[in-house]
Amino acid sequence: MHRQAAKTISKSDARSMPRKYFVSPDIFATEQKNIFSKNWLLVGHQSQIPRSGDFFLATVTGENLIVTRDQGSVIRAFFNVCRHRGTRVKEDACGHSSTIQCPYHAWTYGLDGKLIGAPHMDEVPGFDKADYSLHSANVGLWEGFIFVNLEHNPEPVENWFAALNGKFSHWNIPKLRPAKRIEYDVRANWKLMFENYSECYHCPGVHPQLQKVSPYDSAENDLREGPFLGGFMKINPGKSLTMSGNACASFVGKIENLQQVFYYSIFPNMLLSLHPEYVMVHQLLPQSPERTLIICDWLFHPDAFEGKDFNPEDAIEFWDITNRQDWHMCELSQEGISSRAYKPGPYSARESIPAAWDHYYLQQAG
């Protein structure tokens, strides 16, 4: 999508990846196995389930999960599969309930996943409800964001994000509340979104509106290798990334520099954009080699919602336009890369972060 341009690239021969990585069903299947089934994946923000009994459904690597907050306010994730005959338990995308009940034969589970009701099963010799809890998935919190991991015994989420500890504390992300969600269905490979997000080499021609308030050549990167990549770009003095050019809400925290916006890619399915008065996050859900669903949320400080000058649509419209410009470019890239004429091309001096992202991806893809 945007930004992280850099002044130099680490290798003068860095090139885009071969065609097969964007079109091959076999490589897509390998990614699902080696990347999306083994890494911590963003599924939402804790503000989506503020009360015990609140839930939402999330699909990762073809698995449908129930993400809920139990009676002790602990966030849990369960496979949406009844332990009786495998029926999908929850159908609604989100909601609230004091228990989790299968619609087929009314097997009922507590918010901790334990089976608490199974009609007529007491007549079955040796049946013990304790043996039939919902299957759980690993769940973890980072900066208020909810992550799941389908690995049997994954690295603790705290260890995975240790390199980012305290880095974003000024934005008070755990406290923020969503103002808007937009879902995009993009006809392009998921990796193209990461590569696009990680440079602003394309911004003068693709994003004239963005270019007016945030110069494309103003990037400074502080994370240059590994699973977390990015840095900041400058915002023109007195301006904000909104349609009006003015701040649309009170600031999310004690932001040191109001003339900076930060952009980070978090492998493998999160794009995090940090503005003085809001946070925007993209969640990527690969559907096939040539199709990706993208969920975009805008988060604001709770106090902002009470302010008389609160105008979230000013920022949402700005980025919705910018998003659609980016997704269109990604779709054009997908179409071109799918051609037999495509050959990997050289990255420019302003594309070091896409090159670094490719390098990390290739290490993980196996």
C-alpha positions in Angstrom: 0.0 0.0 0.0 2.3 2.9 1.0 5.4 4.3 2.2 8.6 3.0 3.7 10.9 4.2 1.0 14.6 4.2 2.0 17.7 6.0 0.8 19.7 2.9 -0.2 19.2 -0.8 -0.8 21.4 -3.4 0.9 22.1 -5.3 -2.4 22.6 -3.7 -5.7 21.2 -6.8 -7.4 17.9 -6.9 -5.5 15.1 -7.9 -7.8 11.4 -8.6 -7.6 10.4 -12.3 -7.2 9.8 -14.8 -10.0 6.3 -15.2 -11.5 5.6 -18.5 -9.7 5.4 -16.9 -6.3 2.3 -14.9 -7.4 0.4 -17.4 -9.5 1.3 -21.0 -8.4 -1.4 -22.9 -6.5 1.3 -25.2 -5.1 3.2 -22.2 -3.7 0.0 -20.8 -2.2 -0.6 -24.1 -0.5 2.9 -24.2 0.8 2.4 -20.6 2.2 -0.7 -21.7 4.0 1.2 -24.6 5.6 4.6 -23.0 6.3 3.6 -19.4 7.0 -0.1 -19.0 7.9 -0.4 -22.2 9.9 2.7 -21.4 12.0 2.8 -17.7 12.6 0.8 -15.4 14.9 -2.0 -14.0 12.7 -4.0 -10.8 13.4 -7.8 -11.5 13.7 -9.0 -8.3 15.5 -8.8 -5.8 18.3 -10.0 -6.4 21.9 -12.4 -3.5 21.6 -14.5 -5.7 19.3 -15.4 -7.9 22.3 -15.6 -5.6 25.4 -17.9 -7.7 27.5 -18.0 -11.3 28.6 -20.0 -13.2 26.1 -19.1 -11.0 23.1 -17.7 -12.9 20.2 -16.8 -12.6 16.5 -15.8 -15.2 13.9 -12.4 -15.3 12.2 -11.3 -17.5 9.3 -7.6 -18.3 9.1 -5.9 -20.9 6.9 -9.4 -22.3 6.0 -10.3 -22.7 9.7 -13.3 -20.9 11.2 -12.7 -19.7 14.8 -14.9 -18.3 17.5 -13.1 -15.5 19.3 -14.8 -14.6 22.6 -14.3 -13.2 26.0 -15.1 -15.6 28.8 -16.7 -14.9 32.2 -13.3 -14.0 33.7 -12.7 -11.5 30.8 -10.1 -13.8 29.3 -10.0 -13.7 25.5 -10.2 -17.2 24.0 -10.4 -18.8 20.5 -12.2 -22.0 19.7 -12.5 -24.0 16.5 -16.1 -23.5 15.3 -16.8 -27.2 15.3 -19.2 -29.1 17.6 -17.7 -32.0 19.4 -20.8 -34.1 18.8 -21.0 -34.5 15.0 -18.9 -31.6 13.8 -21.5 -29.1 13.0 -20.5 -25.4 12.8 -21.6 -24.0 16.1 -21.8 -20.2 15.4 -23.2 -18.7 12.2 -23.4 -15.0 13.0 -20.3 -13.0 12.2 -20.4 -11.4 15.7 -22.7 -11.1 18.6 -23.2 -11.8 22.3 -24.3 -15.0 24.2 -23.8 -16.4 27.7 -23.0 -19.8 26.3 -22.0 -21.4 23.0 -24.7 -23.7 21.8 -24.7 -25.9 18.7 -27.9 -25.3 16.6 -28.1 -29.0 15.6 -28.5 -31.1 18.8 -28.2 -28.4 21.4 -24.8 -29.4 22.8 -23.9 -26.4 24.9 -20.5 -25.1 26.0 -19.4 -22.5 28.5 -17.5 -19.4 27.4 -14.4 -21.3 28.5 -15.2 -24.0 26.0 -16.2 -26.7 28.4 -19.2 -28.9 27.5 -21.9 -28.1 30.1 -25.0 -29.6 28.4 -25.5 -32.6 26.1 -29.1 -33.8 25.9 -29.6 -37.6 26.5 -25.9 -38.3 26.5 -26.1 -39.4 30.1 -27.7 -42.5 28.7 -24.4 -43.4 26.9 -22.1 -45.6 28.9 -18.8 -44.0 29.8 -19.7 -40.6 28.4 -18.0 -37.8 30.3 -18.6 -34.1 29.4 -15.1 -33.3 30.4 -13.8 -35.2 27.4 -15.7 -33.0 24.9 -14.6 -29.4 25.3 -14.4 -27.3 22.2 -11.0 -27.5 20.6 -9.1 -24.3 21.4 -6.6 -22.3 19.3 -3.7 -20.4 20.7 -4.6 -16.8 21.3 -2.5 -13.8 22.4 -2.7 -10.1 22.8 -0.2 -7.5 21.6 -1.0 -3.7 21.9 -4.7 -4.6 22.2 -4.7 -6.6 19.0 -5.9 -10.2 19.1 -3.7 -12.8 17.4 -4.2 -16.6 16.9 -1.7 -19.3 16.1 -2.7 -22.8 14.8 0.6 -24.4 15.8 0.5 -27.0 18.5 3.1 -25.3 20.7 4.0 -21.9 19.2 6.5 -19.4 20.4 4.7 -17.2 23.0 3.2 -14.1 21.5 5.2 -12.0 24.1 8.4 -13.4 22.7 7.4 -12.9 19.1 6.7 -9.2 19.6 9.6 -8.6 22.1 11.5 -6.5 19.6 8.6 -4.1 19.5 8.0 -3.8 23.3 7.1 -0.2 24.2 7.7 1.1 20.7 4.1 2.2 20.1 3.1 3.0 23.7 2.4 6.7 22.8 -0.5 5.7 20.7 -2.5 4.0 23.5 -3.5 1.3 21.0 -5.1 -1.1 23.6 -7.5 1.7 24.6 -8.6 2.7 21.2 -12.1 2.1 19.7 -13.1 1.4 16.2 -15.0 4.0 14.2 -15.2 2.2 10.9 -14.4 -1.0 9.1 -14.2 -1.4 5.3 -13.6 -4.8 3.6 -11.9 -5.0 0.2 -11.9 -7.9 -2.2 -8.7 -7.5 -4.2 -7.9 -9.6 -7.3 -4.2 -9.8 -6.5 -1.7 -11.9 -4.6 -1.3 -11.0 -0.9 2.4 -10.4 -1.2 1.8 -7.5 -3.7 0.0 -5.6 -0.9 3.0 -5.9 1.4 5.4 -4.8 -1.3 3.2 -1.9 -2.3 2.7 -0.8 1.3 6.4 -0.8 1.9 7.4 1.9 -0.5 6.3 5.3 -1.7 8.3 5.2 -5.0 4.8 4.9 -6.6 3.2 7.8 -4.7 3.7 10.8 -7.0 1.8 9.1 -9.8 -0.7 7.0 -7.9 -1.5 9.1 -4.9 -1.6 12.9 -5.8 -3.8 13.6 -2.8 -1.4 11.9 -0.4 1.7 13.5 -2.1 0.4 17.0 -1.4 0.5 16.5 2.4 3.2 13.8 2.8 6.2 14.1 0.5 7.1 10.7 -1.1 10.9 11.1 -0.5 10.6 11.9 3.2 10.8 8.3 4.5 13.1 7.3 7.4 13.2 3.6 8.2 14.1 2.2 11.6 13.2 -1.5 11.1 15.0 -2.8 8.0 15.1 -6.6 8.3 13.1 -9.5 9.7 9.3 -9.8 10.3 8.8 -6.2 11.3 9.6 -3.5 8.7 9.1 0.2 8.3 9.5 3.7 9.7 8.0 7.1 9.3 7.2 9.7 6.7 6.8 13.4 7.2 3.5 15.3 7.2 3.6 18.9 6.1 3.4 21.4 9.0 -0.1 22.0 10.2 -1.6 19.3 8.0 -3.2 15.9 8.7 -3.9 12.9 6.4 -7.5 13.7 6.0 -9.7 15.1 3.1 -9.7 18.5 4.7 -6.1 18.5 5.6 -7.1 19.2 9.3 -6.9 17.0 12.3 -10.2 15.0 12.5 -10.0 14.1 16.2 -8.2 14.6 19.5 -4.7 13.0 19.5 -4.5 9.4 20.6 -1.8 10.2 23.2 1.2 12.3 23.9 2.6 12.2 20.4 6.1 13.7 20.3 6.1 14.8 16.6 2.8 15.8 15.0 4.5 16.0 11.6 5.2 12.2 11.3 3.1 9.2 10.3 4.5 5.7 10.9 4.0 2.7 8.7 5.0 -0.8 9.7 4.4 -4.2 8.1 4.0 -7.1 10.5 4.5 -10.5 9.0 2.5 -12.2 7.7 -0.9 -10.4 7.7 -0.8 -7.0 9.3 -0.2 -3.5 8.1 -0.1 -0.9 10.9 -0.4 2.9 10.2 0.1 5.3 13.2 -1.2 8.8 12.9 -1.3 11.5 15.6 -5.1 11.3 15.9 -5.9 7.8 14.7 -4.5 4.3 14.0 -5.4 2.5 10.8 -4.8 -1.3 10.5 -5.1 -3.7 7.6 -5.7 -7.4 8.1 -4.9 -9.5 5.0 -6.7 -12.8 4.3 -5.2 -14.6 1.3 -8.0 -16.6 -0.6 -6.0 -17.9 -3.6 -2.8 -17.1 -5.5 -4.8 -14.3 -7.2 -7.3 -13.0 -4.6 -6.9 -11.4 -1.2 -9.5 -10.1 1.2 -8.4 -7.0 3.2 -10.1 -5.8 6.3 -9.3 -2.1 7.2 -10.1 -0.6 10.6 -9.8 2.9 11.8 -9.3 3.3 15.6 -9.6 6.5 17.7 -9.2 7.4 21.3 -12.4 6.9 23.4 -12.4 10.5 24.4 -12.4 11.6 20.7 -15.9 10.2 20.3 -17.2 12.8 22.7 -15.5 15.7 21.0 -17.5 18.3 19.1 -15.0 18.4 16.3 -14.8 14.6 15.9 -15.0 13.8 12.2 -13.6 10.3 11.5 -15.0 10.3 8.0 -12.5 13.0 7.1 -9.7 10.4 7.6 -11.7 7.4 6.5 -12.5 8.9 3.1 -8.9 10.0 2.6 -7.6 6.5 3.1 -10.4 4.7 1.4 -9.5 6.6 -1.8 -5.8 5.9 -1.2 -6.5 2.2 -0.5 -8.5 1.8 -3.7 -5.7 3.4 -5.7 -3.3 1.0 -4.2 -5.4 -2.1 -4.7 -6.0 -1.1 -8.3 -2.2 -1.0 -8.8 -1.8 -4.3 -7.1 -4.4 -5.8 -9.5 -2.6 -4.3 -12.5 0.6 -5.8 -11.1 -1.0 -9.2 -10.8 -2.3 -9.1 -14.4 1.2 -8.2 -15.7 3.1 -10.7 -13.5 0.7 -13.4 -14.8 2.0 -12.9 -18.3 4.7 -15.2 -19.8 6.5 -12.0 -20.7 7.1 -11.1 -17.0 10.7 -11.3 -15.7 11.9 -10.1 -12.3 12.9 -6.5 -12.4 15.5 -4.5 -10.4 14.3 -2.7 -7.2 15.1 1.0 -7.1 17.1 2.8 -4.3 13.7 3.6 -2.8 12.5 0.0 -2.5 14.8 -1.4 0.1 11.9 -2.4 2.4 10.1 -4.4 -0.3 13.4 -6.1 -1.0 13.9 -6.9 2.7 10.3 -8.2 2.9 10.9 -10.5 0.0 14.1 -11.8 1.6 12.3 -12.6 4.9 9.3 -14.2 3.0 11.6 -16.5 1.0 13.2 -17.7 4.3 9.8 -18.5 5.8 8.2 -20.0 2.7 10.5 -23.0 2.6 
